[in-house]
Amino acid sequence: MVSTQKSFVYERRLSRVCDYIQQNLNEDFTLEGLSALAHFSKYHFNRVFAAYVGVSVFRFILLMRLKRASYSLAFKRDVKIIDIAFDAKFENPESFSRAFKNAFGCSPSQFRKQPQWPHWHETLKVVTPIVTGDCKMDVKIIDFPETPVARLEHRGAADLVLQTAEKFIAWRKESKLSPVNSSATYGIAFDDPMTTKPEDFRFDFCGSEDRDIPENDQGVKASVIPGGRCAMFRHFGPHRLMDDKIRKLYKEWLPQSGEELRDFPCFFHYINLISQVEEHELITDIYLPLR
């Protein structure tokens, strides 16, 4: 029991460090400063951090900066690569290009042209998210209105979901329908990536739109998210951390609530997008349809 409690304390302290790094990627970090934040001796901090997170603290910082850069390359096409390099704290584009290629297997310009999402996911898998398990579930029961949408289906590996997201973004820009700045953006999560074979995984991207959807190369079609009662929980931060909260909804909140599930998948309302804010500033409403 003591060992478990101690481990939980370590997780809380290291989680604080990870959050601080991701919220302040423009800072010049020092081992002394980060170890003090975690309340560890600087002589032991890096080993403890690597044991829990999977990489050294400075490798973590590099990967988080390169991750932010990769989002800019893929979803902020108007930002120049040299500016992305400086934003990632590199002194010149050449050193940025070398580090990016070493991490993700292609140069920044190649990634911008055709992002290699599977390699990207594989690189970032070495980082173990620290989930402390102490988040409070502020769940509300709401009536979600029937919502006409433009809908693009993703079928295949979860690692390629962002590729489908790119197609949906391209369609929105080309068609001028369901514009990002004035329309809601949704995701419909048919399957759990942890329990579904890659070839069977399903996820749909949607944007609110009540006009007709002309036939298009991307395969976007008109659809409807049905209205009805839903349990709603607001998630703050990276999308990759949503799975744990969704499982907590099913495992803890649902049995205690006495509610019954409706025959429609869990879905998300993306209040903002990675093209608009930093990853730690993302806000997502998670909906669980109820009878």
N, C-alpha and C positions, 0 to 999 in steps of 0.2 A: 504493500500500500504506500509506504514512504517513497519507494522508488518511482511509483506511478505519479505521485503528487509532485515529486522533484522534476520528473520529466515534463509535467504540465507547466510548471513554473519556467523551465528552460524554453519551452515552446512559446509561452507568452512573451518572454524577453526577446527571443529571436524573431518572433513575428513582428514585434515593435520595430526592430531594426530593418526587416524587409520592407515594411510599410513606409518607414522613413526614407529609405533609399528610393523606392519607386515614386514617392511623392516629391522628391527633391533631386531628380536626375541631373540637374544643371549644376549641382554643387560639386566642390572638390572635396571628396571624402578622405578621411584619414583613419588608419587603424586605431589610433588612440581615441578618436571621437566616437567611432562606431562601437568599440569595445566598452567604452564608458556608458554608452546608451544601453547596452545589453547587461551592464553590471558584471562584466567578466574581465579578468586580467588580460591585457593585450597579448601576453605570452601564450594564452590558451584559447582566446576568442576564435581565431581562424579555424582551429581544429574542431571546436564545438559547432561552429556555424556550418562547416562542411559536413559534419556528421549528421546534422538535422536537415540541411537544405540540399545537399548533394554536390555542391561545388564550393570553392573558396569564396570569401566575401567579395574579392575584387573581380573574380570571374563572374559572379552574380551581377555586379554593377555593370560590367561590360555587356553581358547578355541582355540585361534590361534596357540599356541604351541602344543596342543593336535591334532589339525587338521594337522599340519605339520608332527607330529609323525605318524598319521594314514596313510598319503601318503607314508611315509618311510616303514611302516609295510606292506602295500599292494603292493607297486611298487619297493621297494629296498630290495628284499629278502636276499641279501648278507650282509646287515647291521644287526649287532646283536642288540637284544632288549635292552640290557644294555646300548649300545652306543646311541640308540634312546632316552632312558630315560635321560641320561646325556645331550644330545643335547636339550631336552625339558626343561632343567634347574631344573631337579629333583635331589635330593641328593642321591637317591638309587632307584633300580628297584621296590621295594615294594610300595613306595609312588607314583611312576609313575603308577603302576598297579591299585592302588586304585582310583586315580584320573581319569584314562582312563576308568575304568569300571563304575565309577559314571557318567561320561559324556556320554559314548556310549553303556553301557549295557553289555559289555563283556570285558574280559581281553585282553591285548595286544597280547598275544600268540594266543588266540581264534580269534581275529580280523585278525591276519596274516594268520591263517589257512582258515578262511571263513569270510571275511568282511561283517558286517551287515550294508550295505549302507542305507537302509530305516531309521534305528535308527540314524545313523550318520547324515543324512539330517535333521531329526526331531530335533536333538539336536542343529544343527547349524542354524536352521530357526529362533531361538530367536534373532540372531544377524541381525539387520536391516542394509543393505548396505546403506551408505550415497552417494547418487548420486546428485552432485551439478548442473548438467545440463549445465555446461559451457565448455564442451569439444568441440574442433573444429573438424569438419568433413573434414579431408584431403582425399577426395575420388579421386581415379584415374580410368580412363577407360583403361583396358588392354585386350589383346587377350590371353585368357587362352588356352594352347595347349591341344588337346585330350590326355588323360592320362590313360593308362591301369593300373588297380589296382586289388589288392586282397581286397575283400569286405566282411564284416560281418554285418549282419542285426541285429538291436535291435528292438524288438517289445514288448511294455509294458511300465510300469511306468517309467517316467523320472528319478526317484530316483534310478533306477537299471541300469542306463546307465554305471556307472563305473564297474559294474559286467561284462557287455559285453566287456568293455575295457580290463578287466583282461583276458578274454578268447582270445581276439585278440592278446594281448601281448604274452600269452602262445603259441598260434599258431605260431607267428613269431619266437619265440625261438626254438620251436620243429622242425619246417619245414625248418628253415634257409632261408626262402623266405621273401622278403620285409624286410630286416634287418633294425632296427630302425636307426642305425648310418649312413646308406648310402641310405635310401629311404625316400621319403616324406610321411607324415602322414596327412590324411584328415578326416573330419567328414561331413556327408551330413544331413542337418537338414530339414527333410520333414515337421515337425510340430512344432508349438509353444506350449511349455508345459503349458503356461498360458491359452490357449484356447482349448486344446485337452484333451479328457478323457484319464486317465492313460492307459487303455487297448488298446487305439487306437494310442498311441504315437509311432512315428517311427524315428529312427536315425541310420545311418550306419557309421561304422568305415572302413576306407580304408588305404591301404599302396601301394605306387607305386610299380608295379611288372608286367613285360611283359612276364614272363615265365608261363608255364602251372601250374595250381593249382590242385594238386592231391586231391582226396576225403579225407576228414578229419573229426574228431570227433567234432570239433568246429563249422563246418558249413560254413567255409570261402570259397568263390567262386570267380572266375575271373569275372571282370566287367570293365567298362570304365566310366570315368568322361568325358562327351562330351566337345569338345573345343568350343570356341566362345567368343564373347565380354562379358566382365564382369565389373561391378563396384567393385573396391577393396578398402577396408579400413583396416588399420592395428590397431589392438587392443593390448594394453600393459597391462598385469596384469591378475588377476584371471578370469577364464572362466565364473564364475557365473555373472560377470558384463557385459558380452557381450550382453545379451538380450536387455538392454536399448539402446545400440548403434545400434543394428539391427533395433529396432523399430524407432529410429531416422532416419536411412537410408530410411526406407519405408515412414515415415510420413513427413520428411522435405526435404531430399536430392532428392528423386525420383520425387515428383511433380514439384520441381523447375528445375530439370535437363532436362525435356522433353523426357527422355528415356522411352522405353517400356520394360517390363519384358519378358524374355524367359521362355519356358515351362520346367524349371528344377529348383529344390529347391536351396535355399541359401546353400552355403557350406563353410567349413573352411579349411585352411591349417595351421596345427600346426607347427610353425617354430621350437619350442622346446617343451619339455614335462615335466610333473611334476616329473618324475623320474630323470630328468637331471638338473633342476634348481629350485630355490625357487619360490613359487607361484607368488610373485610380479614381478618376472623376466620373466614370460611367455609372449611369443609373438605369436599372432594369426592373420592371414590374413583372413578377412571376404569377401566372394565373392557373388555378386548378379548378376546372369546371365541376360544378356540383348540381345535384338534382334539386 
